Amino acid sequence: MKRIVSCLFMVGLFLNSAAVMLMAQEVPTEAPTPAVPTGGQAGRQGPSTEPQPYEKVITKDAKSKKGIFTVHQVKDKYFYEIPKSEMGKDFLWVSQIQRTTNGVGYGGQALGSRVVRWELGENNRVFLKLVNYSVVADPKLPIAQAVNDANNNTILMSFPVAAWGPNNETAVVDVGRLFTTDITEFSARQRLGATTMDPTRSFIERISPFPTNIEVETDHTYTRNPTPAGLGGGGGPQGGGFGQGQMNPGSATVVLHYSMVKLPENPMMPRLFDERVGYFTTSNMDYGRDEQKAAQRTFIARWRLEKKDPNAELSEPVKPIVYYLDASTPVKWRPYLIRGIESWQKAFEAAGFKNAIIGKVAPTKQEDPDFSPEDARYAVVRWLPSTT
């Protein structure tokens, strides 16, 4: 019985974790949107590289998949074909360790999430920028300019445009370096306690685009130097649960998973957090408030749940919350996990929604070849091995 409770606790934890990741797509902000750069120092950095004809870069041997960006694989190179219409838009970038080394946490543990933008610069370059919403101000207020000046977006990587797409509506960039170099904001080096990453033993396993997201898996090989004698600090793993512990001295190859999800262009109305009720939250410092101080404001993360009949006291939602059980879930536990998910229906009924949350077993490839647990349109309960 104790073992069953432990397993169900783990599933409940990952259910909440999945909710955080997916609800993060709906978390609104009141931050000003900086203009796409049209010049300035950032646009002039680096040597100018002339784009090649599209057919010379995306050859007839290319394996192409369409999604929010079209992804092309040409031999061992990967290219993103980014529509200009998606430049300057906010994306949620979620990093996690898909498969880890022995003694260091578990597969599926999160490394963190950040907001990024792809922006078009001068000299035929595309920038991947980190967007920080921790400090904000109403863009209509004079202080907004000062907040922008104190919170410039960081360039994570610069890419030369390899080719322009048809009618110059898309920019093609080689993204290999993005996933085979050690970018601190996306790296697992600190979590593993590694010294360096070896790019010669790191490579892209696959890139899978979907209508609202792109999923990437990479093999990254890290090395850790032994601690010099007399300095202490230990030398081996310090535990194996929930991200604790560090890799042994030597080498370790881990599989990292990156999700890049487009955030809604029409965000929900923000709802402030009330400490009397437990919610997942996000906070920022708002310098545009009337208080004579920088006020921290905390918002709850929530689903976009809307009634089919806004006037009805009890109505089914336009889009219910559906959780799928992944294929790793033991068959004997599936009915109980579905009952656990749907036991929340009573709470939603009290809020005016009928059949608001539904549990299902994920379809097989034969039933739905297009279904993938990585597709951001689906919420999935993952079953992962752990001694906790």
C-alpha positions in Angstrom: 0.0 0.0 0.0 2.9 2.3 0.8 4.4 1.7 -2.6 1.1 2.5 -4.3 0.7 5.8 -2.4 4.3 6.7 -3.3 3.7 6.1 -7.0 0.4 8.1 -6.9 2.2 10.9 -5.1 4.8 11.1 -7.9 2.0 11.1 -10.6 0.2 13.9 -8.7 3.5 15.9 -8.5 4.0 15.5 -12.3 0.4 16.4 -12.9 0.9 19.7 -11.1 4.3 20.2 -12.9 2.6 19.6 -16.3 -0.1 22.1 -15.3 2.6 24.7 -14.5 4.3 24.3 -17.8 1.1 24.4 -19.8 -0.6 27.1 -17.8 2.5 29.2 -18.2 1.4 29.7 -21.7 -1.6 31.6 -20.5 0.1 33.7 -17.8 -0.5 37.3 -18.9 1.9 40.1 -18.4 1.5 43.9 -18.6 5.0 44.4 -19.9 5.7 46.7 -22.8 6.7 45.1 -26.0 10.1 46.4 -27.2 10.3 47.3 -30.8 12.0 44.9 -33.2 15.5 46.3 -33.8 15.9 48.1 -37.2 19.5 49.2 -36.6 21.7 50.1 -33.7 24.7 48.4 -32.3 23.1 44.9 -32.1 22.2 44.9 -35.8 25.8 45.8 -36.8 27.7 43.2 -34.7 29.6 40.5 -36.6 30.7 40.3 -40.2 28.0 40.5 -42.9 27.3 37.2 -44.4 25.5 37.2 -47.8 22.5 34.8 -47.9 22.7 32.0 -50.6 19.9 31.1 -53.0 17.2 29.1 -51.2 17.6 26.0 -53.4 21.4 26.0 -52.6 20.8 25.8 -48.9 17.6 23.8 -48.7 18.5 21.2 -51.3 16.4 18.5 -52.8 18.0 16.1 -50.2 16.4 18.1 -47.4 14.0 16.4 -45.0 11.4 19.1 -44.1 8.7 19.2 -41.5 6.2 22.0 -41.1 5.1 23.5 -37.8 5.2 26.9 -36.1 8.6 27.1 -38.0 9.5 24.7 -40.9 12.4 22.6 -39.8 14.8 21.3 -42.5 17.4 18.6 -42.0 20.1 18.6 -44.7 22.5 15.7 -43.9 23.8 16.6 -40.4 22.6 20.2 -40.4 19.4 21.6 -39.1 17.7 24.8 -40.3 14.8 26.8 -39.0 12.7 28.6 -41.6 11.3 31.4 -39.5 8.3 33.4 -40.9 8.8 37.1 -40.5 5.3 37.2 -39.0 6.7 35.2 -36.0 9.6 37.6 -35.4 9.3 39.6 -32.2 6.7 37.2 -30.8 7.0 35.7 -27.3 7.9 32.0 -26.9 8.2 30.0 -23.7 11.5 28.0 -23.7 11.4 25.1 -21.3 14.5 23.0 -20.6 14.6 19.6 -18.9 16.9 16.6 -18.5 15.2 13.8 -20.5 17.7 11.1 -19.6 20.3 11.6 -16.9 23.5 10.0 -15.6 23.3 7.5 -12.7 22.9 9.1 -9.3 21.9 12.5 -10.5 18.1 13.1 -10.3 15.8 11.4 -12.7 14.8 11.7 -16.3 12.2 14.4 -16.9 13.4 16.9 -14.2 13.1 20.5 -15.2 16.0 22.9 -15.7 13.9 26.0 -16.0 11.8 28.1 -18.3 12.4 31.5 -20.0 10.7 33.8 -22.4 12.6 34.3 -25.7 12.1 36.1 -29.0 13.5 35.7 -32.5 14.3 39.1 -33.9 15.5 40.3 -37.3 18.6 42.6 -37.3 20.6 44.3 -40.0 23.3 42.7 -42.1 21.2 39.6 -42.7 21.2 38.4 -39.1 18.6 36.9 -36.8 18.9 37.2 -33.0 17.6 34.9 -30.3 16.9 37.1 -27.3 16.1 36.5 -23.7 13.1 38.6 -22.5 12.9 39.5 -18.9 9.4 40.4 -17.5 10.5 40.7 -13.8 10.3 44.5 -14.0 7.6 46.2 -16.0 5.7 49.5 -16.4 2.6 50.5 -18.4 4.0 51.4 -21.9 1.9 54.6 -21.9 3.7 56.0 -18.8 6.9 58.1 -19.0 8.7 55.7 -16.7 8.3 52.9 -19.2 11.3 54.2 -21.1 13.5 54.2 -18.0 12.4 50.6 -17.3 13.3 49.5 -20.8 16.7 51.2 -20.5 17.4 49.3 -17.3 16.1 45.9 -18.7 17.6 45.5 -22.2 17.0 42.1 -23.7 20.0 39.8 -23.8 21.2 38.3 -27.1 21.6 34.6 -26.5 22.9 33.8 -30.0 23.2 35.5 -33.3 22.6 33.6 -36.6 23.5 34.7 -40.1 20.6 34.3 -42.6 21.6 31.3 -44.7 18.9 32.0 -47.2 15.6 34.0 -47.7 12.5 31.9 -48.3 10.0 32.4 -51.1 9.0 36.0 -51.5 11.4 36.9 -48.7 8.7 36.1 -46.2 10.9 33.7 -44.2 14.5 33.6 -42.9 16.4 30.4 -43.0 19.1 30.0 -40.2 21.4 27.1 -39.2 20.5 26.3 -35.6 23.1 23.6 -35.0 25.3 25.8 -32.7 22.2 26.6 -30.6 21.9 23.0 -29.5 25.6 21.9 -29.4 27.2 24.7 -27.4 27.0 25.4 -23.7 24.6 28.3 -23.4 24.4 29.0 -19.7 20.7 29.9 -19.7 19.8 26.5 -21.2 22.6 24.3 -19.9 22.6 21.4 -17.5 26.2 21.9 -16.4 25.4 23.6 -13.1 22.7 21.0 -12.2 25.1 18.2 -12.9 28.0 19.8 -11.1 30.1 19.5 -14.3 33.2 21.5 -15.2 32.8 21.8 -18.9 30.7 20.6 -21.9 32.5 18.8 -24.8 30.9 19.9 -28.1 32.8 17.2 -30.0 30.7 14.6 -28.1 27.4 16.5 -28.3 24.9 16.4 -31.1 21.2 16.8 -32.0 19.1 13.7 -31.9 16.0 15.1 -33.4 13.9 18.3 -33.9 10.1 17.9 -34.1 8.0 20.9 -35.1 4.3 21.2 -34.2 1.6 23.9 -34.9 2.4 25.8 -31.7 5.7 24.4 -30.5 9.1 22.9 -31.5 10.6 20.0 -29.5 14.3 19.3 -29.6 16.4 16.4 -28.1 20.2 16.6 -27.8 22.9 14.5 -26.4 25.3 16.6 -24.3 28.5 15.2 -22.9 29.9 16.9 -19.8 33.1 16.4 -17.9 33.9 16.9 -14.3 37.4 17.4 -13.0 38.3 15.6 -9.7 38.5 17.8 -6.6 42.1 18.5 -5.8 43.3 16.7 -2.7 42.9 18.7 0.5 40.2 20.9 -0.8 37.3 18.7 0.3 33.9 19.1 -1.3 33.4 15.4 -1.9 33.7 13.6 -5.2 30.7 11.6 -6.0 27.0 11.7 -6.2 25.2 13.2 -3.2 21.9 11.6 -3.8 19.6 10.6 -6.6 16.2 12.1 -6.0 14.6 15.3 -7.4 17.7 16.7 -8.9 20.0 16.2 -5.9 23.6 15.0 -6.3 26.3 15.6 -8.8 28.1 13.5 -11.4 31.2 11.6 -10.6 34.6 12.9 -11.9 35.0 11.9 -15.5 32.4 12.1 -18.3 28.7 11.8 -18.5 26.3 12.0 -21.5 22.8 13.2 -20.8 19.8 13.8 -23.1 18.4 17.3 -22.8 14.9 18.2 -24.1 14.0 21.7 -25.1 10.4 22.9 -25.7 9.8 26.2 -27.4 6.1 27.1 -27.2 4.4 30.1 -28.7 2.6 32.2 -26.1 -0.9 33.4 -26.7 -1.0 36.7 -28.6 -4.3 37.5 -26.9 -3.5 37.0 -23.2 -6.1 36.5 -20.5 -7.0 39.3 -18.1 -4.5 39.1 -15.2 -5.8 37.9 -11.8 -4.0 38.8 -8.7 -2.8 36.1 -6.2 -4.6 35.8 -2.9 -2.4 34.2 -0.2 -5.4 32.6 1.4 -5.7 30.2 -1.6 -3.0 28.0 -3.1 -2.0 28.7 -6.7 1.0 28.5 -8.9 2.1 32.1 -9.4 4.4 34.5 -11.2 5.6 37.8 -9.9 7.1 41.1 -11.2 8.0 44.5 -10.0 5.6 47.1 -11.4 7.2 50.6 -11.5 4.1 52.1 -13.0 1.8 51.8 -10.0 0.5 54.8 -8.0 2.1 53.6 -4.8 5.2 55.6 -3.9 7.4 52.5 -4.3 8.1 49.7 -6.7 5.3 47.3 -6.0 5.7 43.6 -6.4 2.6 42.1 -8.0 1.9 38.4 -8.0 -0.5 36.7 -10.5 -2.0 33.3 -10.5 -1.4 30.8 -13.3 -4.7 29.5 -14.7 -6.4 27.7 -17.6 -8.4 29.6 -20.2 -11.7 28.1 -19.2 -14.7 29.8 -20.8 -18.4 28.8 -20.8 -20.2 27.7 -23.9 -23.2 29.5 -22.5 -22.0 32.5 -20.5 -25.5 33.1 -19.2 -26.0 29.5 -17.8 -25.4 28.9 -14.2 -23.8 25.5 -15.1 -22.3 25.2 -18.6 -19.8 23.0 -20.3 -16.5 24.8 -21.3 -15.7 25.8 -24.8 -12.5 23.8 -24.4 -12.3 21.4 -21.5 -9.1 20.6 -19.6 -8.0 17.1 -20.9 -5.2 15.1 -19.3 -3.8 12.1 -21.2 -2.0 9.2 -19.5 1.2 8.4 -21.3 2.1 4.9 -22.6 4.5 4.3 -19.7 1.6 4.3 -17.2 0.9 0.7 -15.8 -2.3 -0.6 -17.2 -3.7 -1.6 -13.8 -3.4 1.9 -12.4 -4.9 3.8 -15.4 -8.6 3.7 -14.3 -7.7 5.0 -10.8 -5.6 7.8 -12.2 -8.4 8.9 -14.5 -10.8 8.8 -11.5 -8.3 11.0 -9.6 -8.2 13.5 -12.4 -11.9 13.6 -12.8 -12.5 13.9 -9.1 -11.9 17.6 -9.6 -15.1 17.9 -11.6 -17.0 18.7 -8.4 -14.8 21.7 -7.7 -15.3 23.0 -11.2 -19.1 22.5 -11.0 -19.1 24.8 -8.0 -17.4 27.3 -10.2 -20.1 26.9 -12.9 -18.4 24.4 -15.3 -19.7 21.0 -16.2 -17.3 18.3 -17.4 -14.5 20.8 -17.2 -11.7 18.3 -16.6 -11.4 14.9 -18.2 -8.9 12.1 -18.0 -8.1 9.9 -21.0 -5.6 7.3 -22.1 -3.3 8.6 -24.8 -4.2 7.2 -28.2 -1.8 4.7 -29.8 0.0 5.4 -33.1 -2.5 3.2 -34.9 -5.5 5.1 -33.4 -4.0 8.6 -34.1 -0.6 8.7 -35.9 -0.5 12.5 -35.4 -0.8 12.4 -31.6 2.4 13.1 -29.6 2.8 13.8 -25.9 5.3 16.5 -26.9 2.7 18.5 -28.8 1.9 21.5 -26.6 -1.8 21.2 -27.5 -2.0 18.2 -25.2 -1.5 17.9 -21.4 0.1 14.6 -20.5 0.6 12.8 -17.1 4.1 11.2 -17.3 4.9 8.0 -15.4 8.6 8.2 -14.4 10.8 5.8 -12.4 11.9 7.1 -9.0 12.7 5.7 -5.5 10.8 8.6 -3.9 
